Amino acid sequence: MLNIQKKTSNLFYAILALPATAMGFALSVQISALSWILVTQFGLDLHEMGFVWAAGPIAGLIAQPIVGFISDKVWFFGGRRRPFILIGGTTAALMLLALPNIGIINDSLSIENLIAVAMIVALTLDLSINVSFNPTRSIIADVTADGNPRTKGYTWMQTISGSFGVLAYAIGAYWGNYFLIYFGVGLVFLFTVVPSFFIEEPRTLSKSEDETIEDSSSKTDLTAFLKISFANAFSWLGVQTMFVFIIAFITQKINITPDGASPEMIEAINLKTGQIISVSFLILNAVGALLPAFVLEPIAEKIGRVKTQMISVAIMSVGYFSIAFFGFSELILYVLMGVAGIGWAAIVSLPFAIMSEVVDKSRMGFYMGMFNLSIVIPQLLVSLAVGIIVMSTDNKNIVFLISGVSLAISALLWMIVKEKKA
């Protein structure tokens, strides 16, 4: 074990955050570029695009709990979480490389089915992210002590991962989505492989000293776990609806293609649409990166994590409704995405901390996988059901109306979750 790990130095916390950062960056690239490529480069309609987005969540639905359960029990390649991180991260980098080359892959293999190739690439990319995300979060709990060290580990994770998420959208906004994709290939691979040389995992997972089999605090409170999962699921239903179908809102309300536009004009409009999406997500993620450690955590200490989560999600709902009715210019859209970022900051940080208080710590990988179903299942619903609604509705502000309603329901569900007392 290296001295930086023995001393749990800031450098070690930074390195420990890199695998989760790699997966977060890969997800940011996927969110920013996948819909844009499928619509503007390959001509898929919203319904076909929904099927492509559905492929990954279907795989994740199965992979998340299985990977979590196995990673709690096995040991190979010198680690418990490391093998899944290395395999998933390398595969994610390769699939990012394939993303802008879907047409070439289709022609080279003579498949003559663009949707099938796009679904395979999206499926493999999302599956690799799903395989790795669970271990990248679980490893932090494995190698940090209870209390402040573990809190610091997850704080650093969100700070670094969120900052690189902002970088992803900044790159997309300034240099375009193609540059973002190729930059992501290198970053995801390096941030996956490099930490394996610096992090030593414990061979045995043990419960904390105050947790025994007889101690009820070590057992999972299933009712509480389900309440937290349902509340989190409706948050992600709203967020994922916006991620996937914001392109429909922007092309109808903000960056409109005039009748009779030349091919050159259409290409320029498509590029502009991609930039608007990237700037919107940049603002959302900038707020999401800054608030957890510097704003939400101090507030949560005073009023509790659950109440902080509920208020933040309610604010996000208001932001989405405001976009639906008033967000018809770039400036207004950007301002209101900043408002929505308050809820996003809470969604990507607080639920994991709340959930971890009600589960058996020695089975954290398994329960992390089960909890991630509250993210994956909404993704699937968005792809299969919401896509049909958005496509069949003439007014595309329906995207943000659905998102606003989902976040409002989530806020109500968080009200019935009880804060676990220390």
C-alpha positions as CSV (number, residue, x, y, z in Angstrom):
1,M,0.0,0.0,0.0
2,L,1.4,3.4,-1.0
3,N,1.9,6.1,1.6
4,I,-0.7,8.4,0.0
5,Q,-3.3,5.7,0.7
6,K,-2.0,5.0,4.2
7,K,-2.2,8.7,5.1
8,T,-5.4,9.2,3.0
9,S,-3.8,12.3,1.5
10,N,-5.7,14.7,-0.7
11,L,-3.8,13.2,-3.7
12,F,-5.2,9.8,-2.8
13,Y,-8.8,11.1,-2.7
14,A,-8.3,12.7,-6.0
15,I,-7.0,9.5,-7.6
16,L,-9.8,7.5,-5.9
17,A,-12.3,9.8,-7.7
18,L,-10.9,9.2,-11.2
19,P,-12.7,6.0,-12.1
20,A,-16.1,7.5,-11.2
21,T,-15.0,10.6,-13.1
22,A,-14.2,8.5,-16.2
23,M,-17.7,6.9,-16.2
24,G,-19.3,10.3,-15.5
25,F,-17.5,11.8,-18.5
26,A,-18.5,8.9,-20.7
27,L,-22.1,9.4,-19.7
28,S,-21.8,13.2,-20.4
29,V,-20.5,12.5,-23.9
30,Q,-23.3,10.0,-24.5
31,I,-25.9,12.5,-23.3
32,S,-24.5,15.4,-25.2
33,A,-23.7,13.6,-28.5
34,L,-25.8,10.5,-29.0
35,S,-29.2,12.1,-29.8
36,W,-27.5,14.8,-31.9
37,I,-25.6,12.2,-34.0
38,L,-28.5,9.9,-34.5
39,V,-30.9,12.8,-35.6
40,T,-28.6,15.1,-37.6
41,Q,-26.1,12.6,-39.1
42,F,-28.2,9.5,-39.6
43,G,-31.7,10.9,-39.9
44,L,-33.4,8.8,-37.2
45,D,-36.7,10.1,-36.0
46,L,-37.6,10.5,-32.3
47,H,-39.3,7.1,-32.1
48,E,-36.3,5.3,-33.6
49,M,-34.0,7.3,-31.3
50,G,-36.0,6.2,-28.3
51,F,-35.3,2.5,-29.2
52,V,-31.6,3.2,-29.4
53,W,-31.7,4.9,-25.9
54,A,-33.7,1.9,-24.6
55,A,-31.0,-0.6,-25.4
56,G,-28.6,0.5,-22.6
57,P,-31.1,0.6,-19.8
58,I,-32.4,-2.9,-20.6
59,A,-28.9,-4.2,-20.2
60,G,-28.3,-2.1,-17.1
61,L,-31.5,-3.5,-15.5
62,I,-29.8,-6.9,-15.4
63,A,-26.2,-5.9,-15.1
64,Q,-26.3,-3.5,-12.1
65,P,-27.5,-5.9,-9.3
66,I,-25.4,-8.8,-10.7
67,V,-22.2,-6.8,-10.9
68,G,-22.8,-5.4,-7.5
69,F,-23.4,-8.8,-6.0
70,I,-20.4,-10.4,-7.7
71,S,-18.0,-7.6,-6.9
72,D,-18.9,-8.0,-3.2
73,K,-17.8,-11.7,-3.3
74,V,-15.0,-12.2,-5.9
75,W,-11.3,-11.4,-6.1
76,F,-9.2,-11.4,-9.3
77,F,-6.8,-9.2,-11.1
78,G,-5.7,-8.0,-7.7
79,G,-9.0,-6.6,-6.6
80,R,-12.7,-6.8,-6.0
81,R,-13.9,-3.7,-7.9
82,R,-10.8,-3.2,-10.0
83,P,-11.6,-5.9,-12.7
84,F,-15.0,-4.4,-13.4
85,I,-13.6,-0.9,-13.5
86,L,-10.8,-1.9,-16.0
87,I,-13.0,-4.0,-18.3
88,G,-15.9,-1.5,-18.2
89,G,-13.8,1.6,-18.7
90,T,-11.8,0.1,-21.6
91,T,-15.0,-1.0,-23.4
92,A,-16.6,2.4,-22.8
93,A,-13.6,4.1,-24.4
94,L,-13.8,1.8,-27.5
95,M,-17.6,2.4,-27.8
96,L,-17.1,6.2,-27.7
97,L,-14.6,5.7,-30.5
98,A,-17.3,3.8,-32.4
99,L,-20.0,6.4,-31.8
100,P,-19.2,8.8,-34.6
101,N,-18.3,5.9,-36.9
102,I,-21.6,4.1,-36.8
103,G,-22.1,4.6,-40.5
104,I,-18.6,3.3,-41.3
105,I,-19.2,0.2,-39.1
106,N,-22.5,-0.4,-40.8
107,D,-21.0,-0.2,-44.3
108,S,-17.9,-2.3,-43.4
109,L,-19.9,-5.2,-41.9
110,S,-22.5,-4.9,-44.7
111,I,-25.3,-5.0,-42.1
112,E,-27.4,-2.5,-44.0
113,N,-29.3,-1.7,-40.8
114,L,-28.2,1.5,-39.3
115,I,-30.6,1.3,-36.3
116,A,-29.3,-2.1,-35.4
117,V,-25.7,-0.9,-35.5
118,A,-26.6,2.2,-33.5
119,M,-28.4,0.1,-30.9
120,I,-25.4,-2.3,-30.6
121,V,-23.0,0.6,-30.0
122,A,-25.4,2.3,-27.6
123,L,-26.1,-0.9,-25.8
124,T,-22.4,-1.8,-25.3
125,L,-21.5,1.8,-24.3
126,D,-24.3,2.0,-21.7
127,L,-23.6,-1.6,-20.5
128,S,-20.0,-0.8,-20.0
129,I,-20.9,2.4,-18.0
130,N,-23.3,0.4,-15.9
131,V,-20.8,-2.3,-15.3
132,S,-18.2,0.2,-14.0
133,F,-20.3,2.8,-12.2
134,N,-21.3,0.6,-9.3
135,P,-17.7,-0.5,-8.5
136,T,-16.3,3.0,-8.9
137,R,-18.7,4.1,-6.1
138,S,-18.3,1.0,-4.0
139,I,-14.5,1.1,-4.0
140,I,-14.6,4.4,-2.2
141,A,-16.5,2.8,0.7
142,D,-14.1,-0.1,0.7
143,V,-10.9,1.9,1.1
144,T,-12.0,4.7,3.4
145,A,-12.9,4.6,7.1
146,D,-16.3,5.3,8.5
147,G,-17.2,8.9,9.3
148,N,-15.3,11.9,7.9
149,P,-12.8,10.0,5.7
150,R,-15.7,8.3,3.8
151,T,-17.7,11.6,3.5
152,K,-14.5,13.2,2.2
153,G,-14.1,10.4,-0.4
154,Y,-17.6,10.9,-1.8
155,T,-17.3,14.7,-1.7
156,W,-14.1,14.6,-3.7
157,M,-15.7,12.1,-6.1
158,Q,-18.6,14.5,-6.8
159,T,-16.4,17.6,-7.0
160,I,-14.0,16.1,-9.5
161,S,-16.5,14.1,-11.5
162,G,-18.9,17.1,-11.7
163,S,-16.0,19.4,-12.7
164,F,-15.1,17.1,-15.6
165,G,-18.7,16.8,-16.5
166,V,-18.7,20.6,-16.9
167,L,-15.6,20.3,-19.0
168,A,-17.3,17.8,-21.3
169,Y,-20.1,20.2,-22.1
170,A,-17.7,23.2,-22.4
171,I,-15.7,21.2,-25.0
172,G,-18.8,20.3,-26.9
173,A,-20.0,23.9,-26.9
174,Y,-16.7,25.4,-28.1
175,W,-15.1,22.7,-30.3
176,G,-18.1,20.6,-31.1
177,N,-19.3,17.1,-30.3
178,Y,-16.9,15.3,-32.5
179,F,-13.9,16.7,-30.7
180,L,-15.7,16.0,-27.4
181,I,-16.1,12.3,-28.3
182,Y,-12.4,11.8,-29.3
183,F,-11.2,13.7,-26.2
184,G,-13.5,11.4,-24.1
185,V,-11.9,8.3,-25.6
186,G,-8.5,9.2,-24.2
187,L,-9.7,10.5,-20.9
188,V,-12.0,7.6,-20.1
189,F,-9.2,5.1,-20.8
190,L,-6.6,6.9,-18.7
191,F,-8.8,7.7,-15.8
192,T,-9.8,4.0,-15.7
193,V,-6.3,2.5,-15.9
194,V,-4.1,4.9,-14.0
195,P,-5.8,4.6,-10.6
196,S,-5.3,0.8,-10.6
197,F,-1.6,1.4,-9.9
198,F,-2.3,3.6,-6.8
199,I,-5.3,2.0,-5.1
200,E,-5.0,-1.2,-3.0
201,E,-8.3,-2.8,-2.1
202,P,-8.9,-4.8,1.1
203,R,-9.1,-8.5,0.6
204,T,-11.9,-8.9,3.1
205,L,-15.0,-6.7,3.4
206,S,-15.9,-6.4,7.1
207,K,-18.6,-4.5,8.9
208,S,-17.8,-1.5,11.1
209,E,-17.1,-2.2,14.7
210,D,-20.6,-1.2,15.9
211,E,-22.3,-3.4,13.4
212,T,-23.0,-7.0,14.4
213,I,-25.4,-9.5,13.0
214,E,-27.7,-9.0,16.0
215,D,-27.6,-5.2,15.7
216,S,-30.7,-4.0,13.8
217,S,-28.7,-1.0,12.5
218,S,-26.7,-3.4,10.3
219,K,-29.8,-4.9,8.6
220,T,-31.5,-3.3,5.6
221,D,-34.7,-1.4,6.3
222,L,-36.5,-2.6,3.2
223,T,-39.4,-0.2,3.6
224,A,-37.2,2.8,3.8
225,F,-35.0,1.6,0.9
226,L,-38.1,1.3,-1.3
227,K,-39.4,4.7,-0.4
228,I,-36.0,6.3,-1.2
229,S,-35.8,4.3,-4.5
230,F,-39.2,5.4,-5.7
231,A,-38.5,9.0,-4.9
232,N,-35.2,8.8,-6.7
233,A,-36.8,7.1,-9.7
234,F,-39.3,9.9,-10.4
235,S,-36.4,12.4,-10.2
236,W,-34.5,10.5,-12.9
237,L,-37.7,10.1,-15.0
238,G,-37.8,13.9,-15.3
239,V,-34.1,14.4,-15.8
240,Q,-33.8,11.7,-18.4
241,T,-36.8,13.0,-20.3
242,M,-35.0,16.3,-20.6
243,F,-31.6,14.7,-21.5
244,V,-33.0,12.6,-24.4
245,F,-35.6,14.9,-25.9
246,I,-34.4,18.4,-25.3
247,I,-33.3,18.4,-29.0
248,A,-37.0,18.2,-30.0
249,F,-37.8,21.3,-27.8
250,I,-34.8,23.3,-29.1
251,T,-35.4,22.6,-32.8
252,Q,-39.1,23.6,-32.6
253,K,-38.9,26.6,-30.1
254,I,-35.4,28.1,-30.4
255,N,-33.3,27.0,-33.3
256,I,-35.9,26.6,-36.0
257,T,-35.1,25.4,-39.6
258,P,-36.9,27.7,-42.1
259,D,-38.8,26.2,-45.0
260,G,-36.7,25.8,-48.1
261,A,-33.4,26.0,-46.3
262,S,-30.4,24.9,-48.3
263,P,-28.3,21.9,-47.2
264,E,-25.6,24.2,-46.1
265,M,-28.0,26.2,-43.9
266,I,-29.4,23.0,-42.5
267,E,-25.9,21.7,-41.6
268,A,-25.2,25.1,-39.8
269,I,-28.5,24.9,-37.9
270,N,-27.7,21.3,-36.8
271,L,-24.3,22.4,-35.5
272,K,-25.9,25.3,-33.7
273,T,-28.4,23.0,-32.1
274,G,-25.6,20.8,-30.8
275,Q,-23.9,23.8,-29.3
276,I,-27.1,25.0,-27.6
277,I,-27.5,21.5,-26.1
278,S,-23.9,21.5,-24.9
279,V,-24.2,24.9,-23.3
280,S,-27.4,24.0,-21.6
281,F,-25.9,20.9,-20.1
282,L,-22.7,22.8,-19.2
283,I,-24.7,25.2,-17.1
284,L,-26.8,22.4,-15.5
285,N,-23.6,20.5,-14.6
286,A,-21.7,23.5,-13.4
287,V,-24.3,24.2,-10.8
288,G,-24.5,20.4,-10.1
289,A,-20.7,20.3,-9.5
290,L,-20.4,23.4,-7.2
291,L,-23.4,23.1,-5.0
292,P,-23.1,19.6,-3.3
293,A,-20.0,20.3,-1.2
294,F,-20.3,24.1,-0.8
295,V,-24.0,24.7,-0.4
296,L,-26.1,21.5,0.0
297,E,-24.0,19.8,2.6
298,P,-24.0,22.8,5.0
299,I,-27.8,23.1,4.5
300,A,-28.3,19.4,5.0
301,E,-26.4,19.5,8.3
302,K,-29.0,22.1,9.6
303,I,-32.3,20.8,8.2
304,G,-31.4,17.2,7.2
305,R,-30.5,15.5,3.9
306,V,-34.0,14.4,3.1
307,K,-35.6,17.8,3.4
308,T,-32.7,19.4,1.5
309,Q,-33.3,16.8,-1.3
310,M,-37.0,17.5,-1.3
311,I,-36.6,21.3,-1.6
312,S,-33.9,21.0,-4.3
313,V,-36.0,18.7,-6.4
314,A,-39.1,21.0,-6.1
315,I,-36.9,23.9,-7.3
316,M,-35.9,21.8,-10.3
317,S,-39.6,21.1,-11.1
318,V,-40.3,24.9,-11.1
319,G,-37.3,25.4,-13.4
320,Y,-38.6,22.8,-15.9
321,F,-42.2,24.2,-15.9
322,S,-40.7,27.7,-16.5
323,I,-38.8,26.4,-19.5
324,A,-41.9,24.8,-20.9
325,F,-43.8,28.1,-20.8
326,F,-41.1,30.8,-21.2
327,G,-37.8,29.2,-22.4
328,F,-38.1,30.2,-26.0
329,S,-34.7,31.9,-26.4
330,E,-31.2,30.8,-25.7
331,L,-30.7,33.2,-22.8
332,I,-33.9,32.3,-21.0
333,L,-33.2,28.6,-21.5
334,Y,-29.7,28.9,-20.1
335,V,-30.9,30.9,-17.0
336,L,-33.6,28.4,-16.2
337,M,-31.2,25.4,-16.7
338,G,-29.1,27.0,-14.0
339,V,-32.2,27.0,-11.7
340,A,-32.8,23.3,-12.6
341,G,-29.2,22.7,-11.7
342,I,-30.0,23.1,-8.0
343,G,-32.1,19.9,-8.2
344,W,-29.5,18.2,-10.3
345,A,-26.8,18.9,-7.7
346,A,-29.0,17.1,-5.1
347,I,-30.0,14.2,-7.3
348,V,-26.4,13.2,-8.1
349,S,-25.2,13.4,-4.5
350,L,-27.7,13.2,-1.6
351,P,-29.7,10.1,-2.5
352,F,-26.7,7.8,-2.3
353,A,-25.8,9.2,1.1
354,I,-29.4,8.8,2.3
355,M,-29.6,5.2,0.9
356,S,-26.3,4.1,2.5
357,E,-27.7,4.8,5.9
358,V,-30.4,2.1,5.6
359,V,-28.5,-0.8,4.1
360,D,-26.0,-3.4,5.3
361,K,-22.5,-1.9,4.7
362,S,-20.9,-5.2,4.0
363,R,-23.2,-5.7,1.0
364,M,-22.8,-2.2,-0.4
365,G,-22.1,-3.3,-3.9
366,F,-25.3,-5.3,-4.2
367,Y,-27.5,-2.6,-2.7
368,M,-25.8,0.1,-4.8
369,G,-26.7,-2.1,-7.8
370,M,-30.3,-2.4,-6.7
371,F,-30.5,1.3,-6.0
372,N,-29.3,2.1,-9.4
373,L,-32.4,0.4,-10.8
374,S,-34.1,3.6,-9.7
375,I,-32.0,5.3,-12.4
376,V,-32.1,2.6,-15.1
377,I,-35.8,1.8,-15.0
378,P,-36.7,5.5,-15.6
379,Q,-34.3,5.6,-18.5
380,L,-36.1,2.6,-20.0
381,L,-39.5,4.2,-19.5
382,V,-38.3,7.4,-21.1
383,S,-37.0,5.5,-24.1
384,L,-40.1,3.3,-24.7
385,A,-43.0,5.4,-23.4
386,V,-42.1,9.1,-23.2
387,G,-40.6,9.0,-26.7
388,I,-44.0,7.9,-28.1
389,I,-45.7,10.8,-26.3
390,V,-43.2,13.4,-27.4
391,M,-43.3,12.2,-31.0
392,S,-47.1,12.2,-31.1
393,T,-47.5,15.7,-29.5
394,D,-47.2,18.7,-31.9
395,N,-46.1,21.1,-29.2
396,K,-42.7,20.0,-28.0
397,N,-42.9,21.9,-24.7
398,I,-44.4,18.6,-23.6
399,V,-40.8,17.5,-22.9
400,F,-40.4,19.9,-20.0
401,L,-44.0,19.5,-18.9
402,I,-43.4,15.8,-18.4
403,S,-40.1,16.6,-16.7
404,G,-41.7,19.1,-14.4
405,V,-44.5,16.8,-13.3
406,S,-42.1,13.9,-12.7
407,L,-39.9,16.1,-10.4
408,A,-43.0,17.4,-8.6
409,I,-44.0,13.8,-7.8
410,S,-40.5,13.1,-6.7
411,A,-40.6,16.0,-4.3
412,L,-43.8,14.7,-2.8
413,L,-42.4,11.2,-2.4
414,W,-39.3,12.6,-0.6
415,M,-41.7,14.1,2.0
416,I,-42.6,10.6,3.2
417,V,-39.0,9.5,3.6
418,K,-37.9,9.6,7.2
419,E,-34.5,10.9,8.1
420,K,-32.4,8.2,9.8
421,K,-31.2,9.5,13.1
422,A,-27.5,9.2,14.0
